[in-house]
Amino acid sequence: MNKNLWTRYQNEPPCPHCEHGRLYDFGKDQSFETLDSRIENEFQPAGVISPSATFLGTGHIQCSNCKEIVIVSYKRIEDVRHTDEEGNEINFIEPLFYYPAPPIIKIPESCPKEILELLRISFQLYWVDLGSCVNKVRISIECLLTQQNVPKKGILHNRIEAFQKLNPIVGEMLLAIKWIGNSGSHHDAITREAVLDGYELLEFALENLYNDKEARLIALSKKINNNKGHV
């Protein structure tokens, strides 16, 4: 997982459809200055240039591999006080929404569909509401424990502790994700960095429980052994 992909619009995230290509800008975006920005700039003293202006924009980005189209909305701040080495004005861009949302982590193909769908929703919420995002991740953990045959009765913390007896490493990670989820559920201050930490832990947990590569290589080795040679 590359956390830097999920903090800036200028980066090219993976495609939500094929996950192999990268999403890049194409065509022309539309952006308009916000009302608050227009009002603030309108009342600047005569002869004074406003140092900044805020715009809301929408556009389309496309996968370099499968050509999937993704809609994106964003906030752009033009600030004359920030320039690059060549003196060009630097725009600060913050993504607000993607649809369909690019996958923040790689989910194994053998991961149960119910967990997959919950995480896809969380990817969309990541840009809109971090609290709702981590709450959806928390629900995916509850679903994961059910898939791992941990009884539904009892609170999530107790269910994770029961699972830790079977898989201490993954159980420890699920517990850490739960604490991050608690912060979001209780409307505490939660940072984007904390959410990304939770996703990174979850990615490893899913790889551990639904190891597609291991299953594929075991099947391949059995096939070669049964044939006493490569087919």
VMD Tcl script that draws the C-alpha trace (Angstrom):
set ca {
  {0.00 0.00 0.00}
  {1.33 3.39 -1.04}
  {-0.15 5.90 1.41}
  {1.08 8.89 -0.61}
  {-1.45 8.03 -3.34}
  {-4.34 8.96 -1.08}
  {-3.37 12.44 0.06}
  {-3.14 14.42 -3.20}
  {-5.36 14.75 -6.26}
  {-2.35 15.11 -8.55}
  {-1.35 11.48 -7.96}
  {-2.71 8.78 -10.28}
  {-4.64 6.18 -8.19}
  {-5.38 2.63 -9.40}
  {-8.45 1.90 -11.49}
  {-11.54 0.72 -9.54}
  {-12.41 -1.69 -12.35}
  {-9.24 -3.51 -13.42}
  {-6.91 -2.28 -10.61}
  {-3.97 -2.60 -13.01}
  {-4.11 0.72 -14.83}
  {-3.78 4.21 -13.39}
  {-6.37 6.97 -13.49}
  {-5.22 10.10 -15.30}
  {-6.82 13.38 -16.34}
  {-8.27 13.70 -19.80}
  {-10.63 16.17 -21.39}
  {-11.46 19.47 -19.76}
  {-12.58 19.96 -16.16}
  {-15.19 22.53 -15.14}
  {-14.59 24.67 -12.09}
  {-16.33 27.71 -10.61}
  {-15.37 30.11 -7.85}
  {-17.35 29.55 -4.65}
  {-19.75 32.20 -3.35}
  {-17.73 32.76 -0.17}
  {-14.59 33.28 -2.24}
  {-16.35 35.74 -4.58}
  {-17.72 37.74 -1.64}
  {-14.33 37.85 0.07}
  {-12.59 39.00 -3.10}
  {-15.28 41.55 -3.91}
  {-14.60 43.50 -0.73}
  {-10.85 43.73 -1.14}
  {-9.59 47.35 -0.90}
  {-9.18 49.17 -4.23}
  {-5.94 48.25 -5.93}
  {-5.35 45.19 -3.72}
  {-5.23 41.80 -5.44}
  {-6.78 39.00 -3.43}
  {-4.09 36.52 -2.36}
  {-6.31 33.51 -2.98}
  {-9.52 32.23 -4.52}
  {-11.37 28.94 -3.99}
  {-13.03 26.94 -6.76}
  {-15.16 23.80 -6.87}
  {-14.63 21.60 -9.89}
  {-15.76 18.38 -11.55}
  {-14.07 16.33 -14.19}
  {-13.43 12.89 -15.60}
  {-10.38 10.68 -15.28}
  {-9.69 7.54 -17.27}
  {-7.87 4.25 -16.70}
  {-4.70 3.85 -18.72}
  {-5.43 0.13 -19.11}
  {-9.15 -0.69 -19.43}
  {-10.32 2.87 -20.22}
  {-12.82 2.92 -17.34}
  {-14.20 6.43 -16.70}
  {-14.29 7.86 -13.18}
  {-16.08 11.05 -12.12}
  {-14.20 13.26 -9.68}
  {-15.09 16.41 -7.78}
  {-12.51 18.57 -6.06}
  {-11.70 21.87 -4.37}
  {-8.99 24.02 -5.93}
  {-7.30 26.96 -4.23}
  {-5.40 29.51 -6.30}
  {-2.94 31.36 -4.09}
  {-0.59 33.95 -5.55}
  {1.64 33.67 -2.47}
  {2.82 30.19 -3.49}
  {4.86 29.73 -6.66}
  {7.23 27.10 -8.00}
  {10.90 27.58 -8.91}
  {9.91 29.09 -12.27}
  {7.52 31.58 -10.69}
  {4.34 29.81 -11.75}
  {1.42 29.93 -9.34}
  {0.81 26.69 -7.44}
  {-2.77 25.42 -7.19}
  {-3.73 23.39 -4.14}
  {-6.21 20.66 -5.06}
  {-8.20 18.54 -2.60}
  {-10.32 15.61 -3.87}
  {-13.89 15.60 -2.54}
  {-15.46 12.60 -4.25}
  {-14.72 9.80 -6.72}
  {-17.24 7.54 -8.44}
  {-16.56 4.72 -8.72}
  {-13.91 5.17 -6.01}
  {-10.40 3.80 -6.62}
  {-9.40 0.94 -4.29}
  {-7.27 2.19 -1.41}
  {-6.06 -1.33 -0.66}
  {-5.82 -4.47 -2.75}
  {-8.51 -6.98 -1.83}
  {-7.81 -10.67 -2.56}
  {-10.07 -12.23 -5.20}
  {-11.14 -14.96 -2.77}
  {-12.29 -12.42 -0.17}
  {-16.05 -12.91 0.52}
  {-18.26 -10.63 -1.56}
  {-19.98 -9.11 1.49}
  {-16.65 -7.85 2.84}
  {-15.65 -6.61 -0.61}
  {-18.82 -4.55 -0.99}
  {-18.45 -2.97 2.46}
  {-14.88 -1.93 1.69}
  {-15.83 -0.49 -1.69}
  {-18.35 1.73 0.07}
  {-15.67 2.74 2.58}
  {-13.41 3.80 -0.31}
  {-16.06 6.29 -1.43}
  {-16.65 7.58 2.11}
  {-12.91 8.16 2.59}
  {-13.19 11.34 0.52}
  {-16.46 12.52 2.04}
  {-16.54 11.59 5.75}
  {-13.64 9.91 7.56}
  {-15.83 8.96 10.54}
  {-18.32 7.15 8.31}
  {-15.45 5.59 6.42}
  {-13.84 3.95 9.45}
  {-17.26 2.92 10.75}
  {-17.83 1.01 7.51}
  {-14.40 -0.60 7.89}
  {-15.39 -1.60 11.42}
  {-18.53 -3.28 10.07}
  {-16.38 -5.14 7.54}
  {-14.35 -6.55 10.47}
  {-17.53 -7.81 12.10}
  {-18.42 -9.51 8.82}
  {-14.89 -10.90 8.55}
  {-15.12 -12.49 12.01}
  {-18.44 -14.10 11.06}
  {-16.82 -15.50 7.92}
  {-14.07 -16.91 10.15}
  {-16.73 -18.72 12.22}
  {-16.43 -16.47 15.27}
  {-19.85 -16.48 17.01}
  {-21.86 -13.29 16.49}
  {-22.82 -12.99 20.15}
  {-20.95 -10.44 22.25}
  {-19.38 -7.09 21.47}
  {-16.79 -6.67 18.73}
  {-13.90 -6.41 21.20}
  {-14.73 -9.80 22.73}
  {-15.16 -11.39 19.31}
  {-11.71 -10.15 18.26}
  {-10.19 -11.49 21.48}
  {-11.75 -14.88 20.73}
  {-10.27 -14.78 17.23}
  {-6.85 -13.82 18.61}
  {-6.63 -17.26 20.22}
  {-6.83 -18.79 16.73}
  {-4.74 -16.22 14.84}
  {-2.76 -13.94 17.19}
  {-1.10 -11.84 14.46}
  {-4.24 -10.99 12.48}
  {-6.24 -10.67 15.70}
  {-3.82 -8.03 16.97}
  {-4.26 -6.06 13.74}
  {-8.05 -6.30 13.84}
  {-7.99 -4.97 17.40}
  {-5.92 -1.97 16.30}
  {-8.35 -1.30 13.44}
  {-11.24 -1.49 15.92}
  {-9.68 1.26 18.07}
  {-9.36 3.47 15.00}
  {-12.99 2.69 14.16}
  {-14.04 3.64 17.68}
  {-12.59 7.12 17.20}
  {-14.70 7.63 14.12}
  {-17.84 6.21 15.69}
  {-17.57 8.47 18.73}
  {-16.98 11.58 16.60}
  {-13.51 12.08 18.05}
  {-10.89 13.86 16.01}
  {-9.72 11.35 13.42}
  {-7.01 12.04 10.90}
  {-6.54 10.83 7.36}
  {-3.24 9.29 8.49}
  {-5.02 7.19 11.12}
  {-7.54 5.94 8.57}
  {-4.74 4.99 6.17}
  {-2.97 3.14 8.98}
  {-6.15 1.15 9.52}
  {-6.40 0.32 5.83}
  {-2.77 -0.83 5.76}
  {-3.37 -3.18 8.70}
  {-6.54 -4.50 7.09}
  {-4.78 -5.13 3.78}
  {-2.22 -7.35 5.52}
  {-4.95 -9.14 7.49}
  {-6.88 -9.95 4.30}
  {-3.72 -11.15 2.57}
  {-3.06 -13.44 5.53}
  {-6.57 -14.91 5.59}
  {-7.30 -15.02 1.86}
  {-3.93 -15.73 0.30}
  {-4.74 -16.14 -3.40}
  {-1.10 -16.51 -4.36}
  {-0.51 -19.31 -1.87}
  {-3.62 -21.19 -2.98}
  {-2.68 -20.80 -6.66}
  {0.88 -22.02 -6.12}
  {-0.26 -24.98 -4.01}
  {-2.67 -26.01 -6.78}
  {0.09 -25.58 -9.37}
  {2.60 -27.66 -7.41}
  {0.04 -30.45 -6.89}
  {-0.72 -30.50 -10.60}
  {2.97 -30.78 -11.50}
  {3.56 -33.48 -8.87}
  {0.57 -35.52 -10.02}
  {1.84 -35.37 -13.60}
  {5.42 -35.98 -12.47}
  {6.45 -33.02 -14.58}
  {5.24 -29.75 -16.02}
  {2.29 -29.96 -18.40}
}
mol new
graphics top color blue
foreach p $ca { graphics top sphere $p radius 0.5 }
foreach p [lrange $ca 0 end-1] q [lrange $ca 1 end] { graphics top cylinder $p $q radius 0.2 }
display resetview
